[in-house]
Amino acid sequence: MSPDTQPRPAAAQHEEEWAPFGRPLFLDDGARALSRVGVVDVGSNSVRMVVFDGAARSPAYFYNEKIMCGLGKGLVQTGYLNPEGRVRALKALKRFALLAKGMEIGPLTVVATAATREAKDGPEFQADVLRETGLKLHVVDGPEEARLSAQGVLLGWPDAKGLVCDIGGNSMELARIGDGKVGKRVSTQLGPFRLLQLEGGVKKREAHIDRVLKDVQAQVKSEGERIYLVGGSWRVIARLDMERRNYPLLVLHEYRMTPESLLDTLDWIAASDLAVLRARTGTSVERMELVPIACEVLRELIKVLKPREIDISAYGIREGLLYEQMPERLRERDPLIEAARLTERSQARIPGLGKKLYEFLLPLFKGESAERMRLIKAACLLHDTTWRAHPDYRAEACFDNATRANLGGLDHPGRVFLGLSLLHRYKNSRAGNRMEALFRLLNDEELRLAEVLGKALRFGAMFAADDPAQAGRLTWSPKKRLLGLELTQDGEDLFGEVAQARFASLTTALKAKSKVTPAVRD
């Protein structure tokens, strides 16, 4: 028997039934077991509880609460955890333990980082937490903290390659990532709380930061790579960069900056009134206090490591803890597609139509890149998930959901492309739209393709109620600019006035002519 005729395992056969997407994770027992996971990060500055929910590869934030405790404030001087911060952290952990019990999510995974591991009373604090809350506080060392943070980046950014830089209150960790793996890790003492205690002022700090980062560079040997920034202080700086640039999309995850532009922002922050900036961005007092020191570190980071691009990751150690629990088969899945499939399953009128719609429209997009095709898949899955919105606002609701949703594996131009495609699924024209400022994140060709995709969705979704392929087959000749539709016998009756109008709109978007072929009858 030849290899081509060997019987395939049942699992492989079942996998093929779901092509081109593969078997959905939410049908996987292992994924369902990870459907709701609670983690707590006890950092030097904040204590945060996050409960993840949904398909394990692309979790939704079911619950998210942060308390700015400042556990590490004054640690360098005293050697002990901040007394007030310790009281606040213990109260927060008591609350989190009770919340977890009320949510029936099982035991929380609690991890403590630099402040707890370095403080003389760290073990005592661990014992207090266990006695008062029943929570076991896992204290991780610097390299382990770097690994978990890097895994968080990989959860939302599977193809990430370069250096992850996670800044906390008392330390800063770096890790090399690529090919879905975490490589070399380095832990430094460049946290803002610690640097504030360094005597000698700005010049002394600058020299110290420069010296530490040159040692880091000798270990990681960065050569103009992309740097992924993780941590609250970095996120505030990125938000301020958006403010300075009047950037239209206020989503921090996968926000990308050039070194030159970011240096301009650091100068702008240094020359500005922090109270005014805090009010403009809604930043807490505790967080803004650390921003000037974080700016000094970032300036030296750019100078020494010379990155070609600086990107913000909203995912870090907490997401890394979730990633830690995933089997390899789940890690390999595309977080965008998994999130879109789960949304379709829970919110669409006809779950499963997205896959059929994708296959029906595929002739229009042959030759597109793999990155573009995954956006097209996501659009097909999401095309009918806002149907409950008021008809007058359905198009805008689609756009808002795509551009502002907590989705991994999706950069800002990708968000706008996906949102604009879904907008055109419900609306022919985008002129005068209130989201028009966001359209400038796409070039003319991307705008055109998003419109084509949207109008193709608009036609295909209503051509037939269950499967458009049962009504006809699309053909597309780019050279002849000819759009064809070969109808089945049922398709002749389904191709009514509204369907004809939407097919004509798609033809116009393609700048083509059309040919409709009736069914061949016996």
C-alpha positions in Angstrom: 0.0 0.0 0.0 1.5 3.4 -1.0 1.9 6.2 1.5 -0.9 8.1 -0.3 -3.4 5.3 0.3 -2.4 4.5 4.0 -5.5 5.0 6.2 -5.2 8.2 8.3 -5.6 8.2 12.0 -9.1 9.2 13.2 -7.8 12.3 14.9 -6.1 13.4 11.7 -9.2 12.7 9.6 -11.3 14.8 12.1 -8.7 17.6 11.9 -9.1 17.8 8.1 -12.9 18.2 8.5 -12.2 21.6 10.0 -9.7 22.8 7.4 -8.5 25.4 6.7 -8.8 26.3 10.4 -8.2 23.1 12.1 -10.2 21.7 15.0 -11.5 24.5 17.3 -9.8 24.7 20.7 -13.1 25.1 22.5 -14.0 21.5 21.5 -10.7 20.3 23.0 -11.0 18.8 26.6 -7.6 20.2 27.4 -8.6 23.7 26.4 -11.8 23.5 28.4 -9.8 22.5 31.4 -8.0 25.8 31.1 -11.1 27.8 30.4 -10.9 29.9 33.6 -7.6 30.5 35.3 -6.7 33.0 38.1 -3.2 34.4 38.6 -1.8 37.0 40.9 1.4 39.0 40.4 2.8 40.5 43.6 5.2 43.0 42.2 7.4 45.7 43.7 4.9 48.4 42.8 1.5 46.7 42.3 -0.4 43.6 43.2 -2.7 42.5 40.5 -5.2 39.6 40.1 -6.3 38.5 36.6 -8.8 35.8 35.8 -8.6 34.6 32.3 -11.6 33.0 30.5 -12.3 31.5 27.1 -10.4 29.3 24.7 -7.0 28.9 26.3 -4.9 30.1 23.4 -6.6 33.5 23.3 -8.0 34.2 26.7 -10.4 37.0 27.6 -10.0 39.0 30.8 -12.9 37.8 32.9 -11.6 39.8 35.9 -8.8 42.3 36.4 -8.0 44.3 39.5 -4.8 46.1 40.5 -3.7 47.7 43.8 -0.7 50.1 43.8 0.9 48.8 47.1 4.5 50.0 46.6 5.9 46.9 48.4 9.4 47.8 47.2 9.4 51.4 48.1 12.4 52.1 50.3 13.7 48.6 50.1 17.2 49.6 49.1 17.6 51.8 52.2 16.0 49.6 54.8 16.3 46.1 53.4 12.6 45.5 54.3 9.3 45.6 52.5 7.5 48.9 52.8 5.4 48.6 56.0 2.3 50.3 54.6 2.7 48.5 51.3 2.9 45.2 53.1 -0.4 45.9 54.9 -2.1 46.9 51.7 -0.7 43.9 49.8 -2.0 41.5 52.4 -5.4 43.1 52.4 -5.5 42.9 48.6 -4.5 39.2 48.7 -7.2 38.4 51.2 -9.8 40.0 48.9 -8.4 38.2 45.9 -8.6 34.8 47.7 -12.3 35.4 48.5 -13.0 36.6 45.0 -11.5 33.4 43.6 -13.6 31.3 45.9 -16.7 33.2 44.8 -15.9 32.7 41.1 -15.2 29.0 41.8 -12.0 29.1 39.8 -9.9 26.9 42.0 -6.7 27.9 43.7 -5.0 31.1 42.5 -1.4 30.9 41.1 0.4 33.6 43.0 3.9 34.8 42.0 6.1 37.4 43.8 9.0 39.1 42.2 12.0 41.4 43.1 10.7 43.1 46.3 9.7 39.9 48.1 12.7 37.9 47.0 15.2 40.6 48.1 13.6 41.8 51.4 14.8 40.5 54.7 11.2 40.0 55.8 10.2 38.4 52.5 9.9 34.9 54.1 7.9 36.4 56.9 5.5 38.0 54.4 5.1 34.7 52.6 4.2 33.1 55.9 1.7 35.8 56.7 0.0 35.5 53.3 -0.3 31.7 53.7 -1.7 32.0 57.2 -4.1 34.8 56.5 -5.3 33.9 53.0 -4.4 30.2 52.3 -2.5 31.4 49.2 1.0 30.0 48.6 3.3 32.8 47.4 5.8 31.5 44.8 8.9 33.7 44.9 10.7 33.6 41.6 14.3 34.6 40.9 15.3 37.2 38.2 15.9 34.8 35.3 12.6 33.0 36.0 10.8 36.3 36.2 12.3 37.1 32.8 11.2 33.7 31.4 7.6 34.1 32.5 7.4 37.6 31.2 8.8 36.6 27.8 6.3 33.7 27.7 3.5 36.3 28.2 4.8 38.1 25.1 4.7 34.9 23.1 1.1 34.2 24.2 -0.1 37.3 22.4 2.6 37.6 19.8 3.5 34.1 18.6 6.0 35.3 16.0 7.8 37.7 18.3 11.6 37.8 17.8 14.1 40.0 19.6 14.4 41.1 23.2 11.8 41.4 25.9 12.4 44.0 28.5 10.2 44.0 31.6 10.6 46.8 34.1 9.2 46.5 37.6 9.7 48.6 40.7 13.0 47.2 41.9 14.4 45.2 38.9 14.4 45.0 35.1 14.6 41.7 33.3 15.6 41.0 29.7 15.1 37.8 27.7 15.7 36.8 24.1 12.8 35.3 22.2 12.4 33.7 18.8 10.8 30.7 17.1 8.3 30.5 20.0 11.1 29.9 22.5 12.7 31.9 25.3 16.5 32.1 25.2 19.2 34.0 27.1 17.8 35.8 30.2 19.4 38.6 32.3 18.1 40.2 35.5 19.3 43.7 36.5 18.6 46.1 39.4 17.4 48.9 37.1 14.0 49.3 38.7 12.9 52.9 39.4 12.5 52.4 43.2 16.1 51.2 43.4 17.4 53.9 41.1 15.7 56.7 43.1 17.9 55.7 46.1 21.1 56.1 44.1 23.0 59.1 45.4 24.6 61.7 43.0 21.7 62.8 40.9 20.9 62.4 37.3 24.5 62.2 36.0 25.4 59.5 38.5 22.2 57.5 37.6 22.9 57.9 33.9 26.5 56.5 34.3 25.2 53.6 36.4 22.4 52.7 34.0 24.9 52.9 31.1 27.3 50.6 32.8 24.7 48.0 33.7 23.2 48.0 30.1 26.7 47.7 28.5 27.1 44.5 30.7 23.7 43.3 29.5 24.7 44.0 25.9 27.8 41.9 26.3 25.6 39.0 27.4 22.6 39.3 24.9 24.6 40.8 22.0 21.7 42.7 20.6 22.2 44.0 17.1 19.5 46.4 16.0 16.7 44.1 17.0 13.1 44.7 18.0 12.6 45.3 21.7 9.3 44.4 23.3 8.6 46.5 26.4 6.6 45.0 29.3 5.6 46.8 32.5 3.4 49.6 33.7 6.1 52.4 33.5 6.7 51.5 29.8 3.0 51.5 29.1 2.6 55.0 30.6 5.5 56.3 28.4 3.9 54.7 25.3 0.5 56.3 26.2 2.3 59.6 26.4 3.9 59.0 23.0 0.4 58.5 21.6 -0.6 61.8 23.2 2.3 63.7 21.8 1.8 62.2 18.3 -2.0 62.6 18.4 -2.1 58.9 17.5 -5.7 57.8 16.7 -5.9 54.3 18.2 -5.4 54.2 22.0 -4.6 50.4 22.2 -1.3 49.8 23.8 -0.8 46.2 22.8 1.4 46.0 19.7 1.9 49.8 19.6 5.1 50.4 17.6 7.6 53.2 17.9 10.8 54.2 16.2 13.8 55.0 18.4 13.9 58.5 16.9 10.3 59.3 17.7 10.5 57.8 21.1 13.5 60.0 22.0 11.5 63.0 21.0 8.8 61.9 23.4 11.3 61.4 26.2 12.4 65.0 25.6 8.8 66.2 25.6 8.0 64.4 28.9 11.1 65.9 30.5 10.0 69.4 29.5 6.4 68.9 30.5 4.4 69.3 33.8 3.8 65.7 35.0 0.6 66.7 36.7 -0.8 67.9 33.4 0.3 64.8 31.6 -1.2 62.6 34.3 -4.5 64.4 34.0 -4.5 64.1 30.2 -3.8 60.3 30.2 -5.6 59.2 33.4 -2.4 57.9 35.0 -2.3 57.2 38.7 -0.1 59.4 40.9 1.9 56.3 42.1 2.7 55.3 38.5 3.5 58.7 37.2 6.1 59.2 40.0 8.2 56.5 38.5 8.0 57.7 34.9 10.9 60.2 34.9 13.3 57.5 36.1 11.9 55.0 33.6 12.5 57.6 30.9 16.2 57.7 31.9 16.5 53.9 31.7 14.7 53.9 28.3 16.9 56.6 26.9 20.0 54.6 27.8 18.4 51.4 26.5 18.0 53.0 23.1 21.6 54.4 23.2 23.3 51.1 24.2 21.1 48.4 22.5 20.3 50.4 19.4 16.9 48.8 18.6 15.4 49.2 15.2 11.9 49.3 16.6 10.3 49.4 20.1 7.0 47.7 20.6 4.7 47.6 23.6 3.3 44.3 24.9 0.3 44.5 27.2 1.0 40.8 28.0 3.6 40.0 30.6 4.2 37.8 33.6 0.5 37.1 34.3 -0.1 35.9 30.7 3.2 34.0 31.0 1.8 32.0 33.9 -1.2 31.0 31.8 1.1 30.2 28.9 3.0 27.9 31.3 0.0 25.8 31.7 -0.7 25.2 28.0 0.4 22.1 26.3 2.5 22.6 23.2 -0.4 21.9 20.8 -2.3 24.8 22.2 0.7 27.2 22.1 1.1 26.6 18.4 -2.4 27.9 17.5 -3.1 31.4 16.2 -4.5 33.5 19.0 -6.4 35.8 16.6 -8.2 32.9 14.8 -9.0 31.1 18.1 -10.5 34.3 19.6 -12.6 34.9 16.4 -13.9 31.4 16.4 -14.9 31.5 20.0 -16.7 34.9 19.4 -18.5 33.4 16.4 -19.6 30.4 18.4 -21.0 32.5 21.2 -22.4 35.5 19.4 -23.2 34.7 15.7 -26.6 33.8 14.5 -25.3 30.8 12.5 -22.1 29.5 14.1 -20.0 27.7 11.5 -21.0 29.9 8.6 -17.7 31.8 8.8 -15.7 28.8 7.6 -18.1 28.2 4.7 -18.1 31.9 3.8 -14.3 31.9 3.8 -14.2 28.9 1.4 -16.8 30.6 -0.9 -14.8 33.8 -1.1 -11.4 32.2 -1.4 -11.2 32.6 -5.2 -11.1 36.4 -4.8 -8.0 36.4 -2.6 -5.6 33.8 -4.2 -2.0 35.0 -4.1 -2.5 37.1 -0.9 0.1 36.7 1.8 -0.3 34.4 4.8 -0.7 37.4 7.1 -3.4 38.9 4.9 -5.2 35.5 4.7 -5.4 35.2 8.5 -7.1 38.6 8.6 -9.5 37.4 5.9 -10.3 34.3 8.0 -10.9 36.3 11.1 -13.2 38.7 9.2 -15.3 35.8 7.9 -15.6 34.4 11.4 -16.6 37.8 12.9 -18.8 38.9 10.1 -22.1 38.3 12.0 -21.1 38.7 15.6 -22.6 42.2 16.2 -26.1 41.4 14.7 -27.8 42.4 18.0 -26.6 46.0 17.7 -29.1 48.6 16.5 -29.1 48.5 12.6 -28.1 52.2 12.5 -24.9 51.5 14.5 -24.1 47.9 13.4 -21.3 48.9 11.1 -19.7 51.1 13.7 -20.1 48.4 16.3 -18.2 46.0 14.1 -15.4 48.5 13.6 -15.2 49.3 17.3 -15.1 45.6 18.3 -12.3 44.8 15.9 -10.1 47.8 16.7 -10.6 47.9 20.5 -11.0 44.3 21.5 -8.4 42.5 23.5 -7.0 40.4 20.7 -3.5 38.9 20.5 -1.6 38.4 17.3 -3.0 41.6 15.7 -1.0 44.8 15.0 -2.6 48.2 14.7 -2.9 48.3 10.9 -4.3 44.7 11.1 -6.9 45.9 13.6 -8.0 48.7 11.3 -8.0 46.4 8.2 -10.2 43.9 10.1 -12.5 46.6 11.4 -12.9 48.4 8.1 -13.7 45.1 6.4 -16.5 44.4 8.9 -17.7 48.0 8.6 -18.1 47.5 4.8 -19.9 44.2 5.5 -22.8 46.3 6.7 -22.3 49.6 5.0 -21.2 50.5 1.4 -19.5 53.8 2.1 -17.1 54.8 4.8 -17.1 58.6 3.8 -17.7 60.9 6.8 -17.3 58.1 9.3 -16.4 59.2 12.8 -13.5 56.7 12.8 -12.0 58.2 9.7 -8.8 59.3 11.5 -8.0 55.6 12.0 -8.1 54.9 8.3 -4.7 56.7 7.9 -3.0 53.6 9.4 -3.7 51.9 6.1 -2.3 52.6 2.7 -4.5 53.0 -0.4 -4.2 49.4 -1.4 -5.1 48.1 2.0 -8.1 50.4 2.1 -9.2 49.0 -1.3 -8.7 45.4 -0.2 -10.6 46.0 3.0 -13.5 47.4 1.1 -13.5 44.5 -1.4 -13.5 42.0 1.5 -16.3 43.8 3.3 -18.5 43.9 0.2 -17.7 40.2 -0.5 -18.8 39.4 3.0 -21.9 41.5 2.5 -22.9 39.5 -0.6 -21.8 36.1 0.5 -23.4 36.2 3.9 -26.9 36.8 2.6 -26.7 34.9 -0.7 -27.8 31.7 1.1 -28.8 31.2 4.7 -26.6 28.2 5.5 -23.9 27.8 2.8 -23.3 30.1 -0.1 -21.5 27.3 -2.0 -24.8 25.5 -2.3 -26.1 28.5 -4.3 -23.2 29.2 -6.6 -19.4 29.4 -7.1 -17.3 32.6 -7.5 -14.6 32.9 -10.1 -12.1 35.8 -10.5 -9.8 36.7 -13.3 -7.5 39.6 -12.2 -6.0 40.1 -15.7 -9.4 40.3 -17.4 -11.0 42.1 -14.4 -13.9 39.7 -14.7 -15.9 38.5 -11.7 -17.9 35.4 -12.3 -20.8 33.7 -10.5 -21.9 30.3 -11.5 -25.3 29.6 -10.1 -26.8 26.3 -9.0 -30.5 25.6 -9.6 -31.3 26.7 -6.0 -28.9 29.7 -6.6 -31.1 31.0 -9.5 -34.0 31.5 -7.1 -31.7 32.8 -4.3 -30.1 35.4 -6.6 -32.8 37.9 -6.0 -32.8 41.7 -6.2 -30.9 42.4 -3.0 -28.3 39.7 -3.8 -27.9 41.2 -7.3 -27.4 44.6 -5.9 -24.7 43.4 -3.4 -23.0 41.4 -6.2 -22.9 44.6 -8.3 -21.4 46.5 -5.4 -18.7 43.9 -5.1 -18.0 44.1 -8.8 -17.6 47.9 -8.6 -15.2 47.6 -5.6 -13.1 45.2 -7.7 -13.2 47.7 -10.6 -14.3 44.8 -12.8 -17.0 43.5 -15.0 -19.2 40.6 -14.0 -20.7 37.5 -15.6 -23.5 35.5 -14.1 -23.9 31.9 -15.4 -27.2 30.2 -14.8 -27.4 26.5 -13.8 -27.0 23.8 -16.4 -30.3 22.0 -16.6 -30.8 18.4 -17.7 
